[in-house]
Amino acid sequence: MTKILMVCLGNICRSPLAEGILRSKLSSNTYTIDSAGTAGYHIGNPPDKRSVAVANKYGLDISNLRGRQFTVSDFDIFDYIFVMDESNFDNVSSLARNEGDIEKVKLILNEVYPNQNYSVPDPYYGGKEGFENVFKMLDEACSLIADRLS
């Protein structure tokens, strides 16, 4: 079983979308996909209603997901850790115990734009169009991840 973790700041906007999108592209018999935030602001909360709405628009239901915070033990559980931006990368990497932990951490948009270190913008303080744009970015990246892993 291959285990993949998606990480953003609060685990209510970008990473639950990425989790839902990638789950729709990979078999649950072979892959486990989860999400977490680097901050503990929204532990136990459902995804932002705008993330839920844009996911629903594309036939995905992420309303049952709940926010949780990234922990050091996630390095032991997950094979791949995809982060949404450089701040998330720095926060996750700062918890790494060794080079093996750090090697698991990847900027998700590097799947689309190798070595460019682009960030998935945080749509939290924007309007609905920000969530739509983020969905499209994550869908493209998750398609490439799924193709590579399948």
Secondary structure, 3 states (H helix, E strand, C coil): CEEEEEEECCCCCHHHHHHHHHHHHCCCCCEEEEEEECCCCCCCCCCCHHHHHHHHHCCCCCCCCCCCECCCCHHHHCCEEEECCHHHHHHHHCCCCCHHHHHCEEEHHHHCCCCCCCCCCCCCCCCHHHHHHHHHHHHHHHHHHHHHHC
